[in-house]
Amino acid sequence: MVHSIILNEDRVIWVRTPRAYEHEKAAYPVLYLMDGPAHINEIGSTIDFLAENNRVPPMIVVGIANTDRTAT
């Protein structure tokens, strides 16, 4: 959880790493995903599939929870 001083609220953060992350000392691109809880597994699985087929590099997916989409 991360606290935003500007928004004065806490945000839950999810981090999904590539399968080889723990065994390789590589740098990975990072994809930041809004509405993390609703989409992180679907997007992460799609990225894994594309990476296994050499369409995109393996990457870290960071999902950020949205607390109030209509806040002004």
Sequence and secondary structure as in RCSB ss.txt:
>XXXX:A:sequence
MVHSIILNEDRVIWVRTPRAYEHEKAAYPVLYLMDGPAHINEIGSTIDFLAENNRVPPMIVVGIANTDRTAT
>XXXX:A:secstr
 EEETTTTEEE EEEE  TTTTT      EEEEESHHHHHHHHHHHHHHHHHTTSS   EEEEE  S TT  
